[in-house]
Amino acid sequence: MLNNLSYKDLKIEKEINTLIGKEYSFLEKLIRRGIGSKKLIIKKADNIIYDKLSKSYDLNECNIEIRSKGIIIYFKSKLLTYGLSIPYYKLIIFKVDTSHYTINYDKYFLKLRVKDKSDHKFFKKISKYKSNFLKDTMA
């Protein structure tokens, strides 16, 4: 679900929390040793996201936040902030090569470039959270 998150909207916030869970508290973030990625460079995107990104002259960057039932990918276009909320059961991640990952969700697609080992560790962390969530829901 792609939303404009530039302004606080309780209806959208409720939809996101229902789909992928609430944001972790500060203490939970510390216990989990961080739940956010560094800035990742968007190399390719589907037409919907590309249309939003092409309006901006900045470098297309995003960051990912882990939630209890999914992830949310934040990116900016001009002065607007967008969030792509992806539940774990629909999240598909591929490691393309040593420096690129693709994230697929229904009609949305992102190819992201990673810079160092910590980015690879973050994607492993997402995979671990996804497998734990799916294991718990199947039991």
Accessible surface in RSA format (square Angstrom, percent):
REM  Atomic radii and reference values for relative SASA: ProtOr
REM  Chains: A
REM  Algorithm: Lee & Richards
REM  Probe-radius: 1.40
REM  Slices: 20
REM RES _ NUM      All-atoms   Total-Side   Main-Chain    Non-polar    All polar
REM                ABS   REL    ABS   REL    ABS   REL    ABS   REL    ABS   REL
RES MET A   1    51.42  26.6  41.85  27.7   9.57  22.8  30.64  26.0  20.78  27.5
RES LEU A   2    31.55  17.6   7.30   5.2  24.25  61.0   7.30   5.1  24.25  65.2
RES ASN A   3    20.41  14.1  15.39  14.9   5.02  12.1   5.02  12.1  15.39  14.9
RES ASN A   4    60.54  41.7  48.07  46.5  12.46  30.0  23.65  56.9  36.89  35.7
RES LEU A   5    45.81  25.5  25.83  18.5  19.99  50.2  26.94  18.9  18.87  50.8
RES SER A   6    37.15  31.4   6.00   8.0  31.14  71.7  10.15  21.6  27.00  37.8
RES TYR A   7   171.85  80.2 161.37  91.8  10.48  27.3 122.02  91.7  49.82  61.4
RES LYS A   8   165.43  80.7 121.26  74.4  44.18 105.2  93.14  83.8  72.29  77.0
RES ASP A   9    64.41  45.1  55.63  55.4   8.79  20.8  17.82  41.9  46.59  46.5
RES LEU A  10   129.32  72.0 121.92  87.2   7.40  18.6 122.24  85.9   7.07  19.0
RES LYS A  11   147.23  71.8 138.26  84.8   8.98  21.4  87.60  78.8  59.63  63.5
RES ILE A  12    39.23  22.3  39.23  29.2   0.00   0.0  39.23  28.2   0.00   0.0
RES GLU A  13    69.56  39.9  67.02  50.7   2.54   6.1  28.21  54.6  41.36  33.8
RES LYS A  14   151.48  73.9 147.30  90.4   4.18  10.0  93.34  84.0  58.14  61.9
RES GLU A  15    70.25  40.3  63.35  47.9   6.90  16.4  35.02  67.7  35.23  28.8
RES ILE A  16     8.19   4.7   8.19   6.1   0.00   0.0   8.19   5.9   0.00   0.0
RES ASN A  17    35.39  24.4  29.82  28.8   5.57  13.4   7.71  18.6  27.68  26.8
RES THR A  18    94.12  66.9  81.15  82.3  12.97  30.9  71.21  95.6  22.91  34.6
RES LEU A  19    48.07  26.8  37.76  27.0  10.31  25.9  42.22  29.7   5.85  15.7
RES ILE A  20     0.00   0.0   0.00   0.0   0.00   0.0   0.00   0.0   0.00   0.0
RES GLY A  21     4.50   5.5   0.00   N/A   4.50   5.5   4.50  12.3   0.00   0.0
RES LYS A  22   152.49  74.4 144.22  88.5   8.27  19.7  87.36  78.6  65.13  69.4
RES GLU A  23   100.10  57.5  79.84  60.4  20.26  48.2  19.63  38.0  80.47  65.7
RES TYR A  24    20.35   9.5  14.13   8.0   6.22  16.2  11.00   8.3   9.35  11.5
RES SER A  25    58.59  49.5  46.55  62.1  12.05  27.8  51.77 110.2   6.83   9.6
RES PHE A  26   151.32  75.7 143.03  88.6   8.29  21.6 143.83  87.2   7.48  21.4
RES LEU A  27   117.96  65.7 116.29  83.2   1.67   4.2 116.29  81.7   1.67   4.5
RES GLU A  28    69.18  39.7  68.73  52.0   0.45   1.1  20.72  40.1  48.46  39.6
RES LYS A  29    61.00  29.8  59.98  36.8   1.01   2.4  23.85  21.5  37.15  39.6
RES LEU A  30   106.85  59.5  91.73  65.6  15.12  38.0  93.39  65.6  13.46  36.2
RES ILE A  31   123.91  70.5  99.64  74.2  24.28  58.5 107.27  77.2  16.65  45.2
RES ARG A  32    81.76  34.3  69.93  35.6  11.83  28.2  14.75  20.2  67.01  40.6
RES ARG A  33   212.67  89.3 183.11  93.3  29.57  70.4  68.17  93.2 144.50  87.6
RES GLY A  34    32.80  40.4   0.00   N/A  32.80  40.4  30.22  82.9   2.58   5.8
RES ILE A  35    11.82   6.7   9.82   7.3   2.00   4.8   9.82   7.1   2.00   5.4
RES GLY A  36    47.51  58.6   0.00   N/A  47.51  58.6  20.79  57.1  26.72  59.8
RES SER A  37    19.23  16.2   1.09   1.5  18.14  41.8   4.09   8.7  15.14  21.2
RES LYS A  38   112.04  54.7 100.38  61.6  11.67  27.8  84.71  76.2  27.33  29.1
RES LYS A  39   113.88  55.6 108.71  66.7   5.17  12.3  70.90  63.8  42.99  45.8
RES LEU A  40     1.13   0.6   1.08   0.8   0.05   0.1   1.13   0.8   0.00   0.0
RES ILE A  41    15.62   8.9  15.62  11.6   0.00   0.0  15.62  11.3   0.00   0.0
RES ILE A  42    12.91   7.3   3.10   2.3   9.80  23.6   3.10   2.2   9.80  26.6
RES LYS A  43   100.54  49.0  71.20  43.7  29.34  69.9  31.44  28.3  69.10  73.6
RES LYS A  44   125.19  61.1 117.39  72.0   7.80  18.6  73.46  66.1  51.72  55.1
RES ALA A  45    21.22  19.5   1.15   1.8  20.07  45.7   1.15   1.6  20.07  53.2
RES ASP A  46    21.74  15.2  12.73  12.7   9.01  21.3  21.67  51.0   0.06   0.1
RES ASN A  47   120.21  82.9 116.40 112.5   3.81   9.2  25.89  62.3  94.32  91.2
RES ILE A  48    65.87  37.5  61.50  45.8   4.36  10.5  64.97  46.8   0.90   2.4
RES ILE A  49     0.00   0.0   0.00   0.0   0.00   0.0   0.00   0.0   0.00   0.0
RES TYR A  50   125.85  58.8 125.85  71.6   0.00   0.0  81.94  61.6  43.91  54.1
RES ASP A  51    80.70  56.5  79.30  78.9   1.39   3.3  21.69  51.0  59.01  58.9
RES LYS A  52    54.65  26.7  53.71  33.0   0.94   2.2  11.02   9.9  43.63  46.5
RES LEU A  53     3.38   1.9   2.63   1.9   0.75   1.9   2.63   1.8   0.75   2.0
RES SER A  54    62.41  52.7  30.02  40.1  32.39  74.6  25.98  55.3  36.43  51.0
RES LYS A  55   129.15  63.0 116.80  71.7  12.35  29.4  75.82  68.2  53.34  56.8
RES SER A  56    15.95  13.5   4.30   5.7  11.66  26.9   1.78   3.8  14.18  19.9
RES TYR A  57   216.69 101.2 180.04 102.4  36.65  95.4 136.66 102.7  80.03  98.7
RES ASP A  58   104.60  73.3  91.72  91.3  12.88  30.5  27.44  64.6  77.17  77.0
RES LEU A  59   118.66  66.1  95.87  68.6  22.78  57.3 100.75  70.8  17.90  48.2
RES ASN A  60    44.77  30.9  41.18  39.8   3.60   8.7   3.13   7.5  41.65  40.3
RES GLU A  61    51.46  29.5  43.20  32.7   8.26  19.7   6.90  13.3  44.56  36.4
RES CYS A  62     2.18   1.6   0.00   0.0   2.18   5.1   2.18   5.5   0.00   0.0
RES ASN A  63    54.96  37.9  54.96  53.1   0.00   0.0   1.68   4.0  53.28  51.5
RES ILE A  64     2.18   1.2   0.00   0.0   2.18   5.2   0.83   0.6   1.34   3.6
RES GLU A  65    20.11  11.5  20.11  15.2   0.00   0.0  10.15  19.6   9.96   8.1
RES ILE A  66     0.13   0.1   0.00   0.0   0.13   0.3   0.00   0.0   0.13   0.4
RES ARG A  67    17.07   7.2  17.07   8.7   0.00   0.0   0.00   0.0  17.07  10.3
RES SER A  68    50.94  43.0  39.94  53.3  11.00  25.3  32.57  69.4  18.38  25.7
RES LYS A  69    75.21  36.7  74.78  45.9   0.43   1.0  39.52  35.6  35.69  38.0
RES GLY A  70     0.00   0.0   0.00   N/A   0.00   0.0   0.00   0.0   0.00   0.0
RES ILE A  71     0.00   0.0   0.00   0.0   0.00   0.0   0.00   0.0   0.00   0.0
RES ILE A  72     1.03   0.6   1.03   0.8   0.00   0.0   1.03   0.7   0.00   0.0
RES ILE A  73     0.00   0.0   0.00   0.0   0.00   0.0   0.00   0.0   0.00   0.0
RES TYR A  74    55.29  25.8  54.97  31.3   0.32   0.8  41.64  31.3  13.65  16.8
RES PHE A  75     3.61   1.8   0.00   0.0   3.61   9.4   3.61   2.2   0.00   0.0
RES LYS A  76   139.47  68.0 128.53  78.9  10.94  26.0  82.42  74.2  57.05  60.8
RES SER A  77     5.08   4.3   4.19   5.6   0.89   2.0   1.22   2.6   3.86   5.4
RES LYS A  78   131.45  64.1 109.86  67.4  21.60  51.4  63.51  57.2  67.94  72.4
RES LEU A  79   170.23  94.8 146.33 104.7  23.90  60.1 150.47 105.7  19.76  53.2
RES LEU A  80    61.73  34.4  61.72  44.2   0.01   0.0  61.73  43.4   0.00   0.0
RES THR A  81    30.49  21.7  30.49  30.9   0.00   0.0  20.40  27.4  10.09  15.3
RES TYR A  82    23.07  10.8  23.07  13.1   0.00   0.0   6.00   4.5  17.07  21.0
RES GLY A  83     0.00   0.0   0.00   N/A   0.00   0.0   0.00   0.0   0.00   0.0
RES LEU A  84     2.11   1.2   2.11   1.5   0.00   0.0   2.11   1.5   0.00   0.0
RES SER A  85     0.00   0.0   0.00   0.0   0.00   0.0   0.00   0.0   0.00   0.0
RES ILE A  86     0.00   0.0   0.00   0.0   0.00   0.0   0.00   0.0   0.00   0.0
RES PRO A  87     1.40   1.0   1.40   1.3   0.00   0.0   1.40   1.2   0.00   0.0
RES TYR A  88     0.53   0.2   0.53   0.3   0.00   0.0   0.53   0.4   0.00   0.0
RES TYR A  89   135.26  63.1 105.33  59.9  29.93  77.9  78.14  58.7  57.12  70.4
RES LYS A  90    82.58  40.3  73.13  44.9   9.45  22.5  40.18  36.2  42.40  45.2
RES LEU A  91     1.51   0.8   0.01   0.0   1.50   3.8   0.01   0.0   1.50   4.0
RES ILE A  92    84.27  48.0  83.35  62.1   0.92   2.2  84.27  60.7   0.00   0.0
RES ILE A  93    40.95  23.3  14.11  10.5  26.85  64.7  14.11  10.2  26.85  72.9
RES PHE A  94   113.47  56.8 110.98  68.7   2.49   6.5 113.47  68.8   0.00   0.0
RES LYS A  95   121.38  59.2  90.56  55.6  30.81  73.4  47.62  42.9  73.76  78.6
RES VAL A  96    73.08  48.1  41.70  37.7  31.38  75.6  47.60  41.4  25.48  69.1
RES ASP A  97    68.73  48.1  56.80  56.5  11.93  28.2  42.04  98.9  26.69  26.6
RES THR A  98   113.13  80.5 106.32 107.8   6.81  16.2  79.61 106.9  33.52  50.7
RES SER A  99    38.92  32.9  38.77  51.7   0.15   0.3  24.18  51.5  14.74  20.7
RES HIS A 100    28.94  15.8  28.94  20.1   0.00   0.0  24.58  25.3   4.36   5.1
RES TYR A 101    13.13   6.1  13.13   7.5   0.00   0.0   8.12   6.1   5.01   6.2
RES THR A 102    12.58   8.9  12.58  12.8   0.00   0.0  10.12  13.6   2.46   3.7
RES ILE A 103     2.59   1.5   0.86   0.6   1.73   4.2   0.86   0.6   1.73   4.7
RES ASN A 104    36.92  25.5  36.90  35.7   0.02   0.0  13.79  33.2  23.14  22.4
RES TYR A 105    16.94   7.9  16.12   9.2   0.82   2.1   1.79   1.3  15.15  18.7
RES ASP A 106   100.40  70.3  52.18  51.9  48.23 114.0  31.55  74.3  68.85  68.7
RES LYS A 107   138.79  67.7 114.92  70.5  23.87  56.8  74.13  66.7  64.66  68.9
RES TYR A 108    24.16  11.3  21.83  12.4   2.33   6.1   6.37   4.8  17.78  21.9
RES PHE A 109    64.70  32.4  64.03  39.7   0.67   1.8  64.47  39.1   0.23   0.7
RES LEU A 110     0.82   0.5   0.74   0.5   0.08   0.2   0.74   0.5   0.08   0.2
RES LYS A 111    41.93  20.5  41.93  25.7   0.00   0.0   5.16   4.6  36.76  39.2
RES LEU A 112     0.00   0.0   0.00   0.0   0.00   0.0   0.00   0.0   0.00   0.0
RES ARG A 113    81.25  34.1  81.19  41.4   0.06   0.1  16.61  22.7  64.64  39.2
RES VAL A 114     6.19   4.1   0.71   0.6   5.48  13.2   0.71   0.6   5.48  14.9
RES LYS A 115   125.86  61.4  87.25  53.5  38.61  91.9  61.11  55.0  64.74  69.0
RES ASP A 116    62.40  43.7  53.37  53.1   9.03  21.3  38.30  90.1  24.11  24.0
RES LYS A 117   164.32  80.2 159.90  98.1   4.42  10.5 103.08  92.8  61.24  65.2
RES SER A 118    47.24  39.9  39.24  52.4   7.99  18.4  40.32  85.9   6.92   9.7
RES ASP A 119     4.12   2.9   2.83   2.8   1.29   3.0   1.33   3.1   2.78   2.8
RES HIS A 120    37.15  20.3  37.15  25.8   0.00   0.0  24.90  25.7  12.25  14.3
RES LYS A 121   141.64  69.1 135.71  83.3   5.92  14.1  79.79  71.8  61.84  65.9
RES PHE A 122    19.75   9.9  15.61   9.7   4.14  10.8  19.52  11.8   0.22   0.6
RES PHE A 123     4.52   2.3   3.52   2.2   1.00   2.6   4.00   2.4   0.52   1.5
RES LYS A 124   145.25  70.9 137.96  84.6   7.29  17.4  84.27  75.9  60.98  65.0
RES LYS A 125    46.43  22.7  41.42  25.4   5.01  11.9  37.21  33.5   9.22   9.8
RES ILE A 126     0.11   0.1   0.11   0.1   0.00   0.0   0.11   0.1   0.00   0.0
RES SER A 127    56.54  47.8  51.23  68.4   5.31  12.2  32.90  70.1  23.64  33.1
RES LYS A 128   123.68  60.3 117.98  72.4   5.70  13.6  70.98  63.9  52.70  56.1
RES TYR A 129    29.95  14.0  26.72  15.2   3.22   8.4  20.27  15.2   9.68  11.9
RES LYS A 130    50.95  24.9  50.95  31.3   0.00   0.0  22.66  20.4  28.28  30.1
RES SER A 131    61.95  52.3  54.97  73.4   6.98  16.1  46.45  98.9  15.50  21.7
RES ASN A 132    61.43  42.4  61.43  59.4   0.00   0.0  19.03  45.8  42.40  41.0
RES PHE A 133    41.88  21.0  36.48  22.6   5.40  14.0  41.35  25.1   0.53   1.5
RES LEU A 134    55.81  31.1  55.62  39.8   0.18   0.5  55.81  39.2   0.00   0.0
RES LYS A 135   136.81  66.7 127.35  78.1   9.46  22.5  86.31  77.7  50.50  53.8
RES ASP A 136   100.14  70.1  82.21  81.8  17.93  42.4  27.47  64.6  72.67  72.5
RES THR A 137    79.82  56.8  46.80  47.4  33.02  78.7  48.96  65.8  30.85  46.6
RES MET A 138   164.79  85.3 132.13  87.4  32.66  77.8 105.21  89.4  59.58  78.9
RES ALA A 139   118.10 108.6  50.97  78.7  67.13 152.7  87.53 123.3  30.57  81.0
END  Absolute sums over single chains surface
CHAIN  1 A     8703.6       7405.8       1297.8       5101.0       3602.6
END  Absolute sums over all chains
TOTAL          8703.6       7405.8       1297.8       5101.0       3602.6
